[in-house]
Amino acid sequence: MNSSNSSFYSSFDETAQLGCVHMVGKTFMDFMNEIRKQEKKNATFNINTFHNIGINMIINLINDAIRLSKEHEKQPHFSVSVDLKGIAVRHIDHQFFVKITNTLKHIFVDCLDKCYFHNCPTIFDKAYGLIMPLIDPLTREKIIIIKNTGSRSIESV
């Protein structure tokens, strides 16, 4: 799904030799909030339908990244790069986060290579610290938080 929206798309990463899903978190959340506004105008608004729109979009992006990996390297793996610049607590939909996490861990078993989070707000560290014990240890090793401090980056796992 090479979307016309350059804020969330799949591409082949030559360096990693993997398909990669790229997402600008705030743009994705703004997109989802716009859908929510439109759906709420509809008398039949259903939060599950709303969540499924976002989940299906992410699944399609991941499937496209896996397809790109298979075309180049014959392996069903992918990486994810999420830019969290501008994300605040008000953007977080806890129900959506739980649903997407549960859905992805069942559909894409052992397919994630790395998940990079860039430009993480301070609240992300606190939230990640709370949910980290709930994440499978093998998956935890694949999560890389990149903190921008001036012109250099600090990686932490």
C-alpha distance (Angstrom), angle and dihedral (degrees) to the residues before:
residue distance angle dihedral
M1 . . .
N2 3.74 . .
S3 3.74 92.6 .
S4 3.76 120.9 -154.6
N5 3.80 84.6 -127.2
S6 3.80 104.4 86.4
S7 3.80 90.2 -158.1
F8 3.80 94.4 78.0
Y9 3.78 122.0 23.6
S10 3.80 144.8 123.6
S11 3.78 125.5 -113.5
F12 3.79 140.2 161.2
D13 3.80 113.8 -98.3
E14 3.82 106.5 -146.6
T15 3.81 93.1 -164.8
A16 3.81 95.8 52.6
Q17 3.82 92.7 31.5
L18 3.79 89.0 -134.7
G19 3.75 140.2 110.6
C20 3.79 108.7 -104.3
V21 3.80 132.8 -158.5
H22 3.81 111.7 -144.0
M23 3.79 119.9 -162.0
V24 3.77 134.1 173.9
G25 3.78 98.5 -150.5
K26 3.80 98.4 -152.2
T27 3.80 93.2 48.4
F28 3.82 90.6 48.6
M29 3.81 91.2 48.6
D30 3.82 91.2 46.8
F31 3.82 88.6 50.0
M32 3.82 90.8 50.5
N33 3.82 91.6 46.6
E34 3.81 90.2 52.2
I35 3.81 89.4 52.9
R36 3.81 88.8 48.3
K37 3.82 90.9 52.9
Q38 3.79 91.3 49.7
E39 3.80 92.4 46.4
K40 3.82 93.0 48.1
K41 3.80 88.6 58.0
N42 3.78 85.9 60.1
A43 3.81 112.1 81.7
T44 3.80 90.0 -136.3
F45 3.83 96.5 58.8
N46 3.79 110.6 156.9
I47 3.81 121.2 -174.8
N48 3.82 91.1 -149.9
T49 3.80 91.3 56.2
F50 3.80 89.1 48.5
H51 3.81 92.1 51.0
N52 3.80 91.0 46.9
I53 3.82 90.6 57.5
G54 3.82 90.5 58.5
I55 3.79 93.9 40.9
N56 3.81 92.4 50.2
M57 3.80 90.9 48.6
I58 3.82 91.1 53.2
I59 3.82 92.4 44.6
N60 3.81 89.7 52.3
L61 3.81 90.9 50.2
I62 3.81 91.2 50.0
N63 3.81 92.8 46.4
D64 3.79 88.9 52.0
A65 3.82 91.2 49.7
I66 3.82 90.4 49.9
R67 3.82 90.1 48.8
L68 3.81 89.1 53.2
S69 3.81 90.8 49.2
K70 3.80 91.9 50.2
E71 3.81 92.0 48.4
H72 3.79 91.2 54.4
E73 3.79 106.2 27.9
K74 3.81 107.2 10.5
Q75 3.81 91.5 -123.8
P76 3.81 125.6 119.3
H77 3.81 96.6 -135.1
F78 3.78 133.1 118.9
S79 3.77 140.6 -179.8
V80 3.78 130.0 -142.9
S81 3.79 129.0 -144.2
V82 3.80 115.9 -168.3
D83 3.80 122.8 -176.2
L84 3.82 108.4 -155.4
K85 3.80 97.3 -175.7
G86 3.79 109.4 141.9
I87 3.81 95.5 13.9
A88 3.79 114.2 138.6
V89 3.79 133.6 177.7
R90 3.81 90.0 -94.9
H91 3.83 89.6 63.2
I92 3.79 93.8 57.7
D93 3.79 118.3 99.5
H94 3.81 103.7 -166.7
Q95 3.82 94.2 -166.2
F96 3.80 91.2 51.8
F97 3.81 91.6 48.3
V98 3.81 92.0 52.0
K99 3.83 92.4 46.1
I100 3.80 95.1 47.5
T101 3.81 92.1 46.3
N102 3.80 93.0 50.7
T103 3.80 93.0 43.7
L104 3.80 95.5 48.8
K105 3.80 95.7 46.6
H106 3.82 90.0 55.1
I107 3.81 98.2 42.8
F108 3.81 100.7 39.5
V109 3.81 102.5 39.4
D110 3.82 110.8 179.0
C111 3.82 93.3 -11.1
L112 3.81 100.3 110.5
D113 3.79 113.7 98.6
K114 3.83 100.0 177.6
C115 3.79 137.0 -18.7
Y116 3.80 114.9 -152.5
F117 3.80 122.4 -163.8
H118 3.83 113.9 -164.1
N119 3.81 130.3 -169.3
C120 3.79 93.5 12.2
P121 3.79 116.1 -169.8
T122 3.80 117.9 -129.6
I123 3.80 91.4 -102.9
F124 3.82 89.6 60.8
D125 3.81 91.9 66.3
K126 3.80 90.8 52.3
A127 3.80 93.8 45.2
Y128 3.80 92.7 46.1
G129 3.80 89.8 49.9
L130 3.80 89.2 56.1
I131 3.80 97.0 47.5
M132 3.82 97.8 35.7
P133 3.83 93.6 88.9
L134 3.83 88.5 55.5
I135 3.81 93.4 55.0
D136 3.78 118.8 90.4
P137 3.85 109.4 -102.8
L138 3.83 92.3 -123.4
T139 3.80 90.8 52.6
R140 3.83 91.1 46.0
E141 3.80 88.9 59.7
K142 3.81 89.0 57.5
I143 3.81 94.8 55.4
I144 3.79 115.6 93.6
I145 3.77 121.1 -174.8
I146 3.78 113.2 -159.1
K147 3.78 114.5 -161.7
N148 3.76 116.9 -163.8
T149 3.78 112.6 -141.6
G150 3.75 109.0 173.7
S151 3.77 108.4 -54.3
R152 3.78 98.4 -23.8
S153 3.77 130.4 75.5
I154 3.77 127.8 -137.4
E155 3.78 116.8 -154.5
S156 3.77 120.9 -154.0
V157 3.74 131.1 173.7
